[in-house]
């Protein structure tokens, strides 16, 4: 309930005239909590200090414990989670000494909310179950209602509307037995509205929100109304009523900007970001999402952080800003794995060990709830594994968008082919080409082609490939460096800078073969970092080795120089090949050995006279025959260039 300044002064007057000192401490703390939720943190803190001084003088331990609870809330709202945990632990110690089960239950329930918002699902559920157990023992149905509401909210986050509904209805039933707080009852109606929302029952959801809003208006619960307004906006989005959605989101945002609890503000920012993304208002969407991400990072709200990163990645993908898209996708996956992977597995191990212990009849009932949650977790993990796979598949789309378009390659299909076979969904190998008008004759071109093999494969290799792709574009297109040996040197320095390799022991990088086709001079220039150029002219196979050094790494060797090699095809046509090491390193054959370099070069020689499309197919068929049932061990990339014919 929001208090006016006049009401606050009246309550202070009552406190001043209170004779019973225990009651006086209690009233001071009650007022501190009430104004804390009106974003009056300094005033609330001053009242708590006053209550602490008096409670210490009269040795009122429960009063001191409640002061610690208030301090924990202030620390939580200001993202000082370590201090919040410390104050909570102090409150628990006091309430255990006084055997005050109700206040101990309140502490546990608040800790559950705090840990859930930070993505620590296991700890959150443990604390909430402890709170429920103690509320049942103490017979405080009104407070039990809040813990059951919170458990219902957890189930909503896990997309389990059935269990969520059971807990929201149980919360309402507990309120009927205890004091029917209008604020608490409104919460349950909001919960039931979201159950209906998850079931696509939008009319029923709106009816539940109307009931919640009526109760909130009666008690002037501004913060509660901000939640209801936000959910109205969410439903009207689904109903495609754009004006109503904007209206209610705006009402929610206005309240939450002034509120103490910024967790709710993050939700509105993210919802508005997603909404504007749907409306193709990309600049607005990015602005809302970045504001939400800023607060989520400040509050360490991991669940909201990974949602923000995913939405930003999707927007930047649409805007074709692939660097930013990949950055946010990487952050999304890392955070999501830490929240949904490790914590869920930890929770399962904890629950399994707890089920093995003997429990009293009441404890067995509480832990029966955990058994239900255990099943939910197994389903959740299966769902999240699929979500991770979907995210990597999304990363593949971003990586494929980074590669030259098929339509671009068709321009050169008469004298080039590509055999590209990633080991995983995304790849550490990538091919790159671009062209510019020849500086000495604009009707002809300089054509730049690279076959690149990055450190690692799968997701780690794909991250490096993004760096390499962008640096190659920068070196040639922006900085206008055209000599292949200088391109590799600049690429090396760019990788070192991007990965800050002068400041750490990171040795990641890439091997590659780079050629520049000069249509005016009718020759091909080559420079290599560990990888060679193989070519056939006049029926003879030749190999030019690249320099024995890769791109990136070399903390104590900041500058690397590369050599240029030139082969003319003016009078002698030739078939030229550049590639990664994936093909020659593949295991298979009768003895399950590597294909090896000599066999690979012989294969290239044997097929060099065939049409390009048949050369590629021979590479595919030979590899499949060689592998048999053996798994692919690395990314594979082979490029062929037919010049001078």
C-alpha positions, 0 to 999 in steps of 0.5 A, a space after each residue: 500500500 502506497 503511503 502519502 507523506 501525511 500518512 507517514 507523519 501520522 504513523 511516526 506520531 503514533 510511534 513517538 507516543 507508543 509506550 511499549 518498547 517492543 511494540 515501538 520497535 515493531 512499528 518502526 520496522 513496519 514503517 521502514 518496510 512500507 516506505 522501502 517499497 516506495 523507493 525511499 531507501 535512505 528514509 527506510 534505512 534511517 528507520 531501521 537504524 533507529 529500530 536497531 538501536 532501540 532493539 539492542 537496548 531492550 534486547 529485543 532479538 526478533 526486532 534485531 532479526 527483522 532489522 537484518 531482514 530489512 537490511 538484506 532487502 535494501 542490499 538486494 535492491 541495490 545489487 549488493 548480493 553478498 551483503 544481502 546474503 550476510 544480513 539474511 544469514 544473521 537474521 536466520 541465526 537470530 530467528 533460530 535462537 528465538 524459535 520464531 518459525 514465522 520470521 524464519 520462514 519469511 527469511 527463507 522465502 525471501 532468499 528463495 526469491 533472491 536466488 531465483 531472480 539470479 538464476 540459482 534455481 536449486 538454492 531458490 527451491 530449497 529455500 522456498 520449500 523450507 519456508 513452506 514447511 515452517 509456515 505450515 508448522 506455525 499455522 500462518 496461512 496468510 504468509 504461507 499464501 505468499 510462499 505458495 504464490 512464489 512456488 507457482 511463479 517458479 512453475 510458470 517460469 518453467 512453462 508448467 502451467 498445471 503445477 503453477 495453477 495448483 499453487 496459485 489456487 492453494 495460495 488463494 485457499 490459504 488466504 481464505 483461512 488466514 487474513 484475506 490480504 487484498 495485495 496477496 489475493 491480487 498476486 494470485 489473480 495475476 498468477 492465474 492470469 499468466 497460467 491462462 496466458 500460457 494456455 492461450 486463453 486470453 479472454 480468461 487471462 484478461 478477466 483475472 487481471 481485471 480482478 487483480 487490478 480492482 484489488 490493487 486500486 482499492 489498496 493503492 498498490 502502485 507496484 502491484 498495478 505495474 505488474 498488472 499493467 505489464 501483463 495487460 500489455 503482454 496479452 494485448 500484444 498477443 491479440 495484436 491490439 497494438 495501441 492497447 499494448 503500448 498504452 499498458 506497457 507505458 503505464 507499467 514503465 512509468 511506475 517501475 522507473 520510480 520503484 525500488 525493485 529494478 527486477 520488474 523494470 528489467 522485465 518491462 524493458 525486455 518486453 518492450 524491446 521484444 514488442 518493438 522488434 515485432 513491430 520492426 521498430 529496430 532502433 527502439 527495440 535495441 534501446 529498450 533491450 540495452 537498458 534492460 541488459 544494463 540493469 540485468 547485468 548490474 543486478 546479476 539477473 542471469 535469466 533476464 541477461 540471456 533473454 536480452 542477449 538472445 533478442 539483441 542477437 536476433 535483431 542484429 541478425 535482421 539488421 545484418 550486423 553479424 559481429 554484434 549478432 554473434 557476440 550476443 548469441 555467444 553471451 546468451 549461450 554462455 549464460 544460459 548454459 550456466 543457469 539451465 545446465 550446471 544449476 539444474 544438474 546440481 539441483 538434481 543431485 541435491 534432490 536425489 541425495 535428499 530423497 535418500 534420507 528418512 523424513 518425518 511424515 510432514 517432511 515427506 510431504 514437502 519433499 514429495 513436492 521436490 519429487 514433482 520438481 525433479 521430474 520437471 527438471 528432467 523434462 526441462 533439461 531435455 527441453 533446454 538441450 533442444 534449445 541449445 541445439 536450436 541456438 547453435 543452429 541459429 549460429 549456423 545461419 549467422 555463419 552461413 550469412 557471413 560466407 559468400 553468397 551462392 549467387 556471388 560464387 556463381 560468377 566464378 563457377 566456370 573456374 572454381 569449386 568449393 567442397 565445404 563440410 563442417 564437422 558440427 553444426 557450425 564450423 572452424 573452417 571458412 572460405 572467403 573471397 572478394 574482388 576489386 577492379 584492377 588498379 591498372 585496368 578497371 575492366 579486369 579484376 584482382 580476385 582474393 580467395 582464402 581457405 581458412 582453418 581456425 583453432 578448434 571446430 564447432 562453436 569455438 572455431 566458429 567464433 574465431 572464424 567470425 574474427 578472421 572473416 571480418 579482419 580479412 574484409 577490413 584489411 582488403 576492403 577498408 585498408 586496401 592492402 592487396 599483396 597476399 604476404 602483407 594481408 597475412 601480416 595485417 591479419 596476424 596483428 589484427 587477431 593479436 589485438 582482437 584477442 589481447 594476446 600481448 596481455 595473456 597466454 591465449 594462442 588461438 588463431 588460424 592457418 590459411 592459404 591465400 591467393 590473389 588472382 591477377 587477371 591483367 598479368 594472368 598470374 596467381 600470387 600465393 602466401 600461406 600460414 602453415 598451409 600450402 598451394 598445390 597445383 598441376 601444370 603440364 601434367 606435373 603436380 607442384 606444391 608451394 609450402 606456406 610459411 611455418 607459422 600461423 596467424 595469431 599467438 606468439 606473445 613474444 614474437 609480435 611481428 610475423 613476415 610471410 613470403 609471396 610466391 607467383 605462378 603464371 598461367 598466361 601460357 600454361 593453364 593450371 589447376 590450383 588447390 587450397 584447403 584445410 587439413 581436415 580431409 587429409 587427417 580423416 580416419 578411415 580405410 581398412 586399417 582405420 588410419 589417416 588419409 594422409 597428405 601424399 594420398 590427398 595430393 595424389 587424389 588431386 592429381 588424379 582428378 585435376 583433368 575432370 570438369 570442376 563439378 566432377 572433381 568435387 563429386 570425386 572428393 565427396 565420394 572418395 571421402 565417404 568411401 574412406 570414412 565408412 562408419 567412422 565419425 568425421 573428426 574435423 571440419 573439411 574445406 577444399 577449393 579448386 581453381 581452374 585458370 588459364 584455360 
